[in-house]
């Protein structure tokens, strides 16, 4: 476990483990770290052995700044989404693929505005991008990061009070980044808390991930979309992502000679990170040809990746999480749109929904709700074009989906 400078005094093992691990990664002795950070060797030794239980904050910040500045892992305190208390470290071991070009642009927007929302469908990589952006901004001023899962705020005022007490540790106003992850089900609470934090902490920046955008005045909303396809010989970001995941999950499986088939699979899976992750797990047990000969979307829909919260373990769980937030008319609309091939327009929606009492008269309002929840994708222009991602279509056509009220 690694804790940042705000929480280091809460647990000797956290800071001690961090120093030991990062010194080993950087191949530094205690003396080398002391020379670089201006913190005495004795202080470093006492922290690592546990002789010092409450190190001076100035010393902790010097150590963290020195290590992160040398390329060491950026420490992040994580508010547990499964229960109370500070839960540990969030480190991404996977290289960022596909969205790397967006990091600097989003980081600049967060730097300028102090608050930003990343939105998009489940499985598109919002959290991974958010952590990368937070790390990029934090490194500019060696600021700490606090990551808070949405469920940790379910306790209402008691949880919020605990958060502010943690931020005000040592009697100083927190300066750094707070990342709220997955707040689509508690938008009102999140909006209220964000405003309170921005007003109370002039040195704070807030980054939010949500399937539904927080429409706060002056707060930018950045939509995270599935991987685009590059024009170089790598075969596209989606293929690169899949190859990287296979290299981790199946080191002995070499599909580099099967690039056309890999690209076909990526296209069938809409270049969606979550679907590609599930496909990589699937390929541990069955061949690429077998996957392509079946229905790849059906095959990966309920394939567990073993990651995330319960509603993130499979694509089906992820979609069900979003569909559960719809009323019966919106579910009926999504079912209709899922039957449309390819892209469609508002005119197409009116034509398909005509006379369907289960949808009602406010067709545009229902469509807008589905876009807001990232269940329908939109391309804006002189005429808006919409589409439903393939794995959402497959889920909505599945006999197991609960569409009560249709």
Secondary structure, 3 states (H helix, E strand, C coil): CCCCCCCHHHCHHHHHHHHHHHHHHHCCCHHHHHHHHCCCHHHHHHHHHCCCCCCCHHHHHHHHHHHHHCCCCCCEEEECCCCCCEEEECCCCCCCCCCHHHHHHHHHHHHHHCEEEEECCCCCCHHHHHHHHHHHHHHHHCCEEEEEEHHHHCCCHHHHHHHHHHHCHHHCCCCEEEEEECCCCCHHHHHHHHHHHHHHCCCEEEEEEECCCCCCCCCEEEECCCCCCCCCCCCCHHHHHHHHHHHHHCCCCCCHHHHHHHHHHHHHCCCCHHHHHHHHHHCCCCCHHHHHHCCHHHHHHCCCCCCCCHHHCCHHHHHHHHHCCCCHHHHHHHHHHHCCCCCECHHHHHHHHCCCCCCCCCHHHHHHHHHHCCCCEEECCCCCEEECCHHHHHHHHCCCCCCCCC
